[in-house]
Amino acid sequence: MTDKIATLKKEGNVSIITLDDGKANVFSPEMSDQINECLDQVATEEGCLIITGKEGMFSGGLDLKIIQSGDIERIQEMSSKAFKLLARIFSFPRPVIAACSGHAVALGTFLLCCCDYRIGVKGEFMLGANEMRTNMVIPTPILELIKFRVSNTHKYRAVLGAEMYKLEDSISAGLIDEVVDQDLLMTTVTEKAKDLATMGHPSYSMTKELFIAEPMSKINAAMEEHLKKS
């Protein structure tokens, strides 16, 4: 793993955060910390934010090595930081676009649910919340995200059915908005970002806050409860 696993680049008023841990782009505590450091440098009153991964891998979810270690403190640290990070991205006051560069599994799918617009790549890439197949409970801070974004006809299949979708098929499920060829991903995303960057301030942030008020209330309450228990 390289020292920098989340990097920030700015092109005018468009900010691009790229995740690349050299492997599955897992949400270790270090990954969450570095994404937060990047977010600290992103304008909240103008522009647009893009989040992408490395070619073939958006994110594989939480770090399974930490989960399998049995180190309760480390597991709680990882989970808490990931929950807070996703809540921050979900409620980010400017438009957020996901450039889904490949597989998006478990927390990778929940990250997509945090973004205002999601563009994925064509190919044999899979997306989905597989927790029911790995005997893991989906806690409220992230369950609320997928409940908010997934289409009604796919709610059971995507959550309790743990269905894995090809990116093209995930459009009807409400988990991706658009799919393009790999070589067109960043061009398409950049064009969309330039458009969304024109959204007014503070009208966008105020409307977004109202729009997501119900799930955010449940997410914040669940995180407070999680903090009391940890």
Protein Blocks (a to p, Z undefined) as FASTA:
>chain_A
ZZblcdcddehjaccddddehinopacfklmmmmmmmmmmpcfkgcjddddddehiabgc
jafklmmnopaklmmmmmmmmmmmmmmmmmocbdcddddfbdcehjlmmmmmmpmbdcdd
edjddeddfklmnopacdfklmmmmmmmpcfklmmmmmmnopacdfklmmmnopafbdcd
fklmmmmmmmmmmmmmmpccfklmmmmmmmmmmmmmmmmmmmmmmmmmZZ
